[in-house]
Amino acid sequence: MANLTLYELEGCPYCAKVKTKLADLDLEYGSVMVPRSHGERTEVEEVSGQTGVPVLVDEEHGVEGMSESDDIVEYLEETYGSAS
């Protein structure tokens, strides 16, 4: 089982793109909803060094705070795509 956490914001199209890939690969993950205000996103900033979302944490593979939806989708495909 994957030990994945996705930091996301409701209504965020970039987050939706990552969630679609997670669903396509049938991966279980934890979701952390971040506040709308960037100034209140301290938890995601501690993880990734920035306040934008989405951010993926994959403890099993040592990924501590990957940002950018395209990078996350590519990572998920490369890491978990052939496992199904």
C-alpha positions as CSV (number, residue, x, y, z in Angstrom):
1,M,0.0,0.0,0.0
2,A,1.3,3.4,-0.9
3,N,1.9,5.8,1.9
4,L,0.9,9.0,0.0
5,T,-0.4,12.3,1.3
6,L,-1.7,15.0,-1.0
7,Y,-2.0,18.6,0.1
8,E,-4.8,20.2,-1.9
9,L,-7.3,23.0,-2.2
10,E,-11.0,22.4,-3.0
11,G,-11.7,23.6,-6.6
12,C,-8.0,23.6,-7.6
13,P,-7.7,22.4,-11.2
14,Y,-4.1,21.3,-10.7
15,C,-5.1,19.3,-7.6
16,A,-7.9,17.7,-9.6
17,K,-5.3,16.6,-12.3
18,V,-3.2,14.9,-9.6
19,K,-6.3,13.3,-8.0
20,T,-7.4,11.9,-11.4
21,K,-4.0,10.3,-11.8
22,L,-4.1,8.8,-8.3
23,A,-7.6,7.4,-9.2
24,D,-6.4,6.1,-12.6
25,L,-3.6,4.2,-10.8
26,D,-6.0,3.0,-8.0
27,L,-3.7,4.5,-5.3
28,E,-4.9,5.1,-1.8
29,Y,-3.8,8.5,-0.3
30,G,-4.4,10.8,2.5
31,S,-5.8,14.2,1.7
32,V,-4.9,17.4,3.6
33,M,-7.1,20.4,2.7
34,V,-5.2,23.7,2.9
35,P,-6.7,27.1,3.7
36,R,-7.5,29.4,0.8
37,S,-5.2,32.1,2.2
38,H,-1.6,31.5,1.3
39,G,-0.6,33.2,4.6
40,E,-2.4,30.4,6.6
41,R,-0.8,27.5,4.7
42,T,1.9,26.9,7.3
43,E,1.6,23.1,7.2
44,V,2.2,22.8,3.5
45,E,5.0,25.4,3.7
46,E,6.8,23.3,6.3
47,V,6.5,20.2,4.1
48,S,7.5,21.8,0.7
49,G,9.0,25.2,1.4
50,Q,6.3,26.9,-0.5
51,T,2.5,27.6,-0.1
52,G,1.2,26.5,-3.5
53,V,-0.7,23.3,-4.1
54,P,-0.8,20.5,-5.0
55,V,2.0,19.0,-3.0
56,L,2.7,15.3,-2.7
57,V,4.4,13.4,0.1
58,D,5.4,9.8,-0.6
59,E,7.1,8.6,2.6
60,E,7.7,5.1,1.2
61,H,10.0,6.6,-1.6
62,G,11.5,9.5,0.4
63,V,9.5,12.2,-1.4
64,E,9.0,14.9,1.2
65,G,7.2,17.6,-0.6
66,M,6.9,17.5,-4.4
67,S,5.1,20.4,-6.0
68,E,3.9,21.1,-9.6
69,S,1.0,19.0,-10.9
70,D,2.8,17.9,-14.0
71,D,5.9,16.7,-12.0
72,I,3.6,14.8,-9.6
73,V,1.6,13.1,-12.4
74,E,4.9,12.1,-14.1
75,Y,6.3,10.8,-10.8
76,L,3.2,8.8,-10.0
77,E,3.2,7.2,-13.5
78,E,6.9,6.3,-13.3
79,T,6.7,5.0,-9.8
80,Y,3.3,3.3,-9.7
81,G,2.2,3.0,-13.3
82,S,3.6,-0.5,-13.9
83,A,2.6,-1.8,-10.5
84,S,-1.0,-2.4,-11.4
